[in-house]
Amino acid sequence: MAQVTMYSTTWCGYCRRLKLQMDQAGITYTEVDIERDPEAAAYVENVNGGNQTVPTVRFADGTALTNPPFAVVADKVAELAA
């Protein structure tokens, strides 16, 4: 399965929902709290025009999606696993 990193915060409702959906689908991921990791926060800012927008999801191919719908994440994971 493709490697997925999800950048989030503890208070983000969109993050909680996406994590729940990925958990239910069996998609494994590494979660990084951008409020505890300055390098992760800088990465999120870099891919989001200076904004700390979460969830930001990074895939094994180096691409990133910001606040993506679960279906898009699932499709990308399936594409990378093929």
Steps between C-alpha positions, in 0.01 A plus 500: 500500500616854427660707774274786612586781740219711639585837648240608754423671830319360801209745464434456125159345435581434134811312611304284744245413232764409241694290755183311590423433134854382428497280811169342395638435150822349634721769348814526709653840558738690718347797680709808574368779724626826347462678834764269651733474201638825355646322195160350422337841540753648257427223249125564523557873455721429199239294316211727599620844400618595848191369680491228763198331346420151628444227423782499250569151371834405342538185293799279422542661157557840664164648407283668760130576530343756730175416677424225249178300497549142613412363155790695345742368764378143447536532122854639533604222739358238262679663206835496680453142619439373146 
